[in-house]
Amino acid sequence: EANLNANTGRPFSWFKDNNSLLIKTISKDKQALIDTKTAIPTGPTISVSEAGKKAQNRTYQDLLKNKTDEHNFEQLTLSELYKVDLNGNKTSWMKSDMYRTISFSPDGNYIMVTTIEKPFSYLVTYRRFPSKTNIYNTNADLISTVLQVPLIEDLPKGFMSVRKGKRNLSWRGDKAATIVWAEALDEGDAAKEVPYRDQIFQFDAPFKGNGTPLVKTVGRFSRIDWGNNNTAIAYDYWWNTRNTKAYVFNPSNTNIEPDIIWDRNYQDRYSDPGNFVTKRNKFGVYTLDIVDGNAYLIGDGFSKKGKFPFIDEINLSTKETKRLYQSNLTDKVEDISYALDMNKGEVLVRIESKNEYPNYYVRNIKNKKGLVPLTQFENPFKSIQDVHKEVIKYNREDGLELSGILYLPTNYKEGKKYPMIMWAYPREYKDKNTAGQSTSNSNQFTYPSYGSPIFWVTKGYVVLNNASFPIVGEGEEQPNDSFRTQLVANAKAAIDAVDALGYIDRNRVAVGGHSYGAFMVANLLAHSNLFAAGIARSGAYNRTLTPFGFQSEERSYWEAPEVYYNMSPFMHADKMKTPLLLIHGEADNNSGTYPLQSERYFNALKGLGAPVRLVMLPKESHGYRARESVLHLLWEQDQWLEKYVKNKPDTTPSLNSANKTFKD
């Protein structure tokens, strides 16, 4: 019998001989947990900030708060390591410690073990607590300590800032036992201007010294696809410009200059070259599938015409590509899930349509014979399989092309005006070209998840789902500098487009969203007259409570106070007169969306006389799981929509007259 401890990750790994497991079990040294609700404090909780030492961190939930939390955290992370054979015989492998990650070398002869160290922090998550990484052989003999990381509370400001020293330690996939890592060349400070941000190093057993440099990256290092002795592909990215690069380099000869095979905007879906095909090597590790200097790419194939996945062959020296296959399905959607055997031309594909549940097939791109079906899943949502569904495209007032997936009611009658539900989520871009791209497809299977608005087509509503809500900031301008203006422009363009089709009563339109989408809803109701009601789930409404950045905003409150103020619905609660349903999980641990956000926003709205209802779901986190919670969620939303949208009297003065979009 073994009580596995999965509190810090996967609790077991196979030894390479496949005859035994290395497991993490609950420690025999574990002490009883302290009930935080009944425990008597042993003294005050003290936090200290030293003059001049900045610690600008994002807002995290569920951090340690006191000595009791420290005690409980330590007990929950303490584990012992055992070796267990196939007959269940267990032998001690390593004593009790706070083990975080365990990773075998590709040949199985070495094991990388990372442990959590003290002191703990009340400011950052456990992944930034001190840690130590040791390398052991299979007999648990210490070979080398390869990394010791101190407590990291004071990273330089910015999304692209990282800590100094070794980071991202991993095993090189094409070698028996070689460790690879990255080190910042800008001291981890994104604000510093340097020609290269990171350098990648490696060393072999016995894992001593400073390592051998492999390649430098212009942006922040992301990952490496390993191929063989002469070929590997490194990737970097830079958030501020949305740029990513891929470098082909020779790991055995660093005198050969790396070749950048693409340098692109990673938000540009239309030009995405795809991902390289990998296959298992002799160690059982996935590495690049390379034949005579050629590799393979599988891409989504998005374009203005739709989604047509492809497989390309690319020569890694000349960068020339040859298209081996591209889907030509126009009444269905195909996804290339996995390359089974490129020599034979066999790939695993998934095919679906708006009424056909996704099923898997083997497609041969060489002999081009018929598909070999692997699954025969039936449509479990037949009650909505005949619903009219289409992707509509329309322009914002500044010419930016937008899109959304439009559903008509199951009982739709031509000429009748219906209420509409719009559901969306804002996304930030640095150029209009990528912001205007659409990846929606009317042939995609209609799968209504618990949080979907699609259910309401059965209740007589038009639904505009996944409506485009780009927030664009080009050049020196940041997207959020004009957040409210663009938000309202997106909403008005969507309503105008559906209204022009003759489907809706534009005086009976609701808007809904989850998380940052909820933040969008509150802003739209506060700053426009476009909607009859709103539904905001698990959102944040006061940005001063997330003062060191949120979502895609890097600037702090003190750098851009007007941005934080203008974007916070809480600051404009006095303008809110439209009925708003607020829903939040009581145990929400998502960064920035404390349950307090909904509670305080509700109190402000109630105090100012706004029509608002707050629903707090017990034991629920950022998403909702319990059957009782989901059913109640659906009931709450339905009651709200029936009362304030569908059955809103037609004689009510328009809330969204075309000549008064913005509130005064």
Secondary structure, DSSP 8 states (H G I E B T S, - for coil): ---B--TTS--EEE-TTSSEEEEEEE-TT------TTT----S-------TT--------SS---SHHHHHHHHHHHEEEEEEEETT--EEEEEEEEEEEEEEE-TTSSEEEEEEE-S---SSS-GGGS-EEEEEEETT--EEEEEEEE-------SSTT---SSEEEEEE-TTSSSEEEEEEESSTT-TTS--S-SEEEEEEETT--SS-EEEEEESSEEEEEEEEETTEEEEEEEEGGGTEEEEEEE-TT-TTS--EEEEEEETT-GGG---EE-EEE-TTS-EEE--BTTEEEEEE--EETTEE--EEEEEETTT--EEEEEE---SSSEEEEEEEEETTTTEEEEEEE-SSS--EEEEEETTT----EE------S-GGGTT--EEEEEEE-TTS-EEEEEEE--TT--TT--EEEEEEE--EEESSHHHHT-----TTS-----TT-SGGGGGGT-EEEEEE--EEE--TT--GGGGHHHHHHHHHHHHHHHHHHTT-EEEEEEEEEEETHHHHHHHHHHHHBS--SEEEEES----GGGSTT-BTTB-S-TTT-HHHHHHH-GGGGGGG--S-EEEEEETT--STT--HHHHHHHHHHHHHTT--EEEEEETT--SS---HHHHHHHHHHHHHHHIIIIITS-TTS--SS-TT--B--
